[in-house]
Amino acid sequence: MRRTILTGDRPTGVLHLGHSHLRVTDPGRVEGNPVFAYLDAFDPDTSAVAELKARYRAGGLGDVIPKRRLTEVIETFLEPIRTRRPRSPGISSPCARSCARARRGAERGRRAP
């Protein structure tokens, strides 16, 4: 469950910024844009987000910079959760539990006459 919000090695790479923003020089649309919606929700530096929005609306800002910013913000947000999680007693992944159950069943099947 390391990257359940956004998948992949670069989690924000799957988010689409919009059809009208094809070139860096094209003005972009911030409203309804999922990358900027996540930045609004998770980035504590509101002035930096406002600057990114202004640059994106004006043109001259590609899609990669806001996505990288979002990746950094989400990684920073998730880091304390990831470090605390293994220490929490009684929490194990459903997949690990299913695998253990399957191994026990396979072992019983091997021992059966």
Beta strands, then each sheet from edge to edge (+ up, - down):
end
